[in-house]
Amino acid sequence: AIRRRREYTEFIWNCIEEGDIRYEQLKDFALNNRIVSPSFFGTETKAIGSETELHTILDAIEEEFDPEKIMDEKELQGQIAVFLKTRFKGKEVEREISMQEGSKDSRNFLDILVDNTYALEVKLPTTRTQLRNLKGQLEEYKEKYPFLGVVIGDKTKLVTDSDSEFYDSEFEENLPVWIKEYTDKYKVDLGIRSVVFNIIRRGEKKKKK
């Protein structure tokens, strides 16, 4: 709470320095960043966001999204963003939202934000450590964006298939076990749902998990 109020103070000072500060600016900033509740402004504003809408977005990704090819995380983020813009016309979809002003560390950037409310973190993990570190990131992100979900691409099948051009003999085949372990932790410890899917060769039917 203290950190959020500090952000609010910095926002006000920036507005003053720019010579442009309005009540609606302050109100929108405070509500969108959840620094105060709508009741603070004496309004009966409808709660921002809902679990139902978040699950609608995650359901669509789980059932309808199909990645085009093997990719790195940036490409996966981009494909999901395009899918959401097409699937949910009219919704604002943003990528790489800074969670810490001035930081260039990729760990301080939220991957996808829908309507400034529904946050998605996208991962294409290769190690257990990445999944463990993600838990810490999610804890921080959830403070600002309580409607938060995770999308994980599992490329184990692709890179451990000796007939695949993407075969990697050093890839650890037990990654799916770790993904299951940590997505369970995200759900039980943080209340965050994950969508996990296999990334496979083009032309094959992907298997939902």
C-alpha positions as CSV (number, residue, x, y, z in Angstrom):
1,A,0.0,0.0,0.0
2,I,2.8,2.4,0.9
3,R,4.6,1.7,-2.5
4,R,1.3,2.3,-4.4
5,R,0.7,5.6,-2.6
6,R,4.3,6.7,-3.4
7,E,3.5,5.9,-7.1
8,Y,0.4,8.1,-6.8
9,T,2.4,11.0,-5.3
10,E,5.0,10.7,-8.0
11,F,2.2,10.8,-10.7
12,I,0.8,13.9,-9.1
13,W,4.1,15.7,-9.1
14,N,4.7,14.8,-12.7
15,C,1.4,16.3,-13.6
16,I,2.2,19.4,-11.7
17,E,5.5,19.8,-13.4
18,E,3.9,19.4,-16.8
19,G,1.3,22.0,-15.8
20,D,-1.6,19.7,-16.5
21,I,-3.5,18.1,-13.6
22,R,-7.2,17.3,-13.5
23,Y,-9.4,15.5,-11.1
24,E,-10.4,12.8,-13.6
25,Q,-6.7,12.1,-14.2
26,L,-6.0,11.5,-10.5
27,K,-9.2,9.4,-10.1
28,D,-8.5,7.2,-13.2
29,F,-4.8,6.6,-12.1
30,A,-5.8,5.7,-8.5
31,L,-8.6,3.3,-9.6
32,N,-6.7,1.7,-12.5
33,N,-3.6,1.1,-10.3
34,R,-5.9,0.0,-7.3
35,I,-4.3,2.5,-5.0
36,V,-7.7,3.2,-3.5
37,S,-11.1,1.6,-3.8
38,P,-13.9,3.2,-5.8
39,S,-15.6,4.2,-2.5
40,F,-12.7,6.5,-1.7
41,F,-14.2,8.9,-4.4
42,G,-17.7,8.6,-3.0
43,T,-19.0,6.7,-6.0
44,E,-20.8,3.4,-6.4
45,T,-18.5,2.4,-9.2
46,K,-18.9,-1.2,-10.4
47,A,-15.9,-3.3,-9.3
48,I,-13.1,-3.3,-11.9
49,G,-12.8,-6.7,-13.5
50,S,-14.2,-10.1,-12.6
51,E,-13.0,-13.7,-12.2
52,T,-15.6,-14.8,-14.8
53,E,-14.1,-12.5,-17.5
54,L,-10.6,-13.7,-16.7
55,H,-11.6,-17.3,-17.0
56,T,-13.4,-16.5,-20.3
57,I,-10.1,-15.2,-21.7
58,L,-8.1,-18.2,-20.4
59,D,-10.7,-20.6,-21.7
60,A,-10.4,-19.1,-25.2
61,I,-6.6,-19.5,-25.1
62,E,-6.9,-23.0,-23.9
63,E,-9.5,-24.2,-26.4
64,E,-8.8,-22.0,-29.5
65,F,-5.3,-20.7,-29.5
66,D,-2.9,-22.7,-31.7
67,P,0.7,-21.5,-32.1
68,E,2.0,-21.4,-35.6
69,K,5.5,-22.9,-35.0
70,I,8.3,-23.3,-32.5
71,M,9.2,-20.0,-31.1
72,D,10.8,-18.0,-28.3
73,E,8.8,-16.3,-25.6
74,K,8.6,-13.0,-27.4
75,E,7.1,-14.7,-30.5
76,L,4.7,-16.6,-28.2
77,Q,3.6,-13.4,-26.5
78,G,3.0,-11.8,-29.9
79,Q,0.9,-14.6,-31.2
80,I,-1.2,-14.7,-28.1
81,A,-1.7,-10.9,-28.2
82,V,-2.8,-11.1,-31.9
83,F,-5.2,-14.0,-31.0
84,L,-6.8,-12.0,-28.2
85,K,-7.2,-8.9,-30.4
86,T,-9.0,-11.0,-33.0
87,R,-11.0,-13.2,-30.6
88,F,-12.1,-10.3,-28.3
89,K,-12.7,-7.4,-30.7
90,G,-13.1,-4.1,-28.9
91,K,-10.8,-5.1,-26.0
92,E,-7.5,-3.2,-25.6
93,V,-4.6,-5.6,-25.6
94,E,-1.2,-4.3,-24.5
95,R,2.2,-6.0,-24.4
96,E,5.2,-5.7,-22.1
97,I,3.8,-3.4,-19.4
98,S,6.5,-2.0,-17.1
99,M,5.9,-2.8,-13.5
100,Q,8.8,-0.7,-12.3
101,E,9.5,2.7,-13.8
102,G,12.9,3.0,-15.5
103,S,13.7,-0.7,-15.3
104,K,15.0,-2.6,-18.3
105,D,15.0,-6.0,-16.6
106,S,12.6,-8.2,-18.5
107,R,11.4,-9.7,-15.1
108,N,9.8,-6.3,-14.4
109,F,7.6,-6.4,-17.4
110,L,4.2,-7.9,-17.4
111,D,3.7,-9.8,-20.7
112,I,0.1,-9.0,-21.7
113,L,-2.6,-6.8,-20.3
114,V,-6.2,-6.8,-21.5
115,D,-8.4,-3.8,-20.9
116,N,-5.9,-2.6,-18.3
117,T,-7.4,-5.2,-15.9
118,Y,-6.7,-8.8,-17.0
119,A,-3.0,-9.7,-16.8
120,L,-1.3,-12.6,-18.4
121,E,2.3,-13.9,-17.9
122,V,3.5,-16.0,-20.8
123,K,6.3,-18.6,-20.4
124,L,8.2,-21.0,-22.5
125,P,10.3,-22.6,-19.8
126,T,13.3,-24.8,-20.1
127,T,14.3,-25.3,-16.5
128,R,12.8,-25.8,-13.1
129,T,14.5,-22.7,-11.8
130,Q,12.5,-20.5,-14.3
131,L,9.3,-22.0,-13.0
132,R,10.4,-21.3,-9.4
133,N,11.4,-17.7,-10.1
134,L,8.1,-17.2,-11.9
135,K,6.2,-17.8,-8.6
136,G,8.0,-14.8,-7.1
137,Q,7.1,-12.6,-10.1
138,L,3.5,-13.7,-9.9
139,E,3.3,-12.7,-6.2
140,E,4.4,-9.2,-7.1
141,Y,2.2,-8.8,-10.2
142,K,-0.9,-10.0,-8.3
143,E,-0.5,-7.0,-5.9
144,K,-1.2,-4.7,-8.8
145,Y,-3.3,-6.9,-11.1
146,P,-5.4,-9.3,-9.0
147,F,-7.0,-10.8,-12.2
148,L,-3.9,-12.6,-13.3
149,G,-3.3,-15.8,-15.3
150,V,-0.4,-17.8,-16.7
151,V,0.1,-19.3,-20.1
152,I,2.8,-21.9,-20.5
153,G,4.1,-23.5,-23.7
154,D,5.7,-26.9,-23.2
155,K,8.0,-27.7,-26.0
156,T,9.3,-31.0,-24.5
157,K,7.6,-33.1,-27.2
158,L,9.2,-31.1,-30.0
159,V,12.8,-30.9,-28.8
160,T,13.0,-34.5,-27.5
161,D,11.7,-36.0,-30.8
162,S,14.8,-37.3,-32.6
163,D,13.0,-36.9,-35.9
164,S,12.4,-33.2,-35.3
165,E,14.6,-30.5,-36.7
166,F,14.3,-28.9,-33.3
167,Y,15.7,-31.9,-31.4
168,D,17.9,-31.0,-28.4
169,S,19.8,-33.8,-26.8
170,E,20.4,-31.7,-23.7
171,F,16.8,-30.8,-23.0
172,E,15.6,-32.3,-19.7
173,E,12.6,-34.5,-20.5
174,N,11.1,-34.3,-17.0
175,L,10.1,-30.6,-17.5
176,P,6.4,-31.5,-17.8
177,V,6.5,-32.9,-14.3
178,W,8.0,-29.6,-13.0
179,I,5.4,-27.6,-15.0
180,K,2.6,-29.6,-13.3
181,E,4.3,-29.2,-9.9
182,Y,4.6,-25.4,-10.2
183,T,1.2,-24.7,-11.8
184,D,-0.3,-26.5,-8.8
185,K,1.7,-24.2,-6.5
186,Y,0.5,-21.1,-8.4
187,K,-3.1,-22.3,-8.0
188,V,-2.9,-23.4,-4.4
189,D,-0.6,-20.8,-3.0
190,L,-1.6,-17.8,-5.1
191,G,-5.0,-18.6,-6.5
192,I,-3.7,-18.2,-10.1
193,R,-4.9,-20.4,-12.9
194,S,-2.4,-21.7,-15.6
195,V,-3.1,-22.8,-19.2
196,V,-0.5,-25.3,-20.4
197,F,-0.3,-26.6,-23.9
198,N,2.2,-28.6,-26.0
199,I,4.1,-26.9,-28.8
200,I,4.5,-29.5,-31.5
201,R,5.4,-29.8,-35.2
202,R,3.1,-28.0,-37.6
203,G,0.3,-30.2,-38.9
204,E,0.0,-32.3,-35.7
205,K,-3.0,-31.8,-33.4
206,K,-1.9,-30.2,-30.1
207,K,-2.8,-32.0,-26.9
208,K,-4.4,-30.0,-24.1
209,K,-3.2,-30.7,-20.6
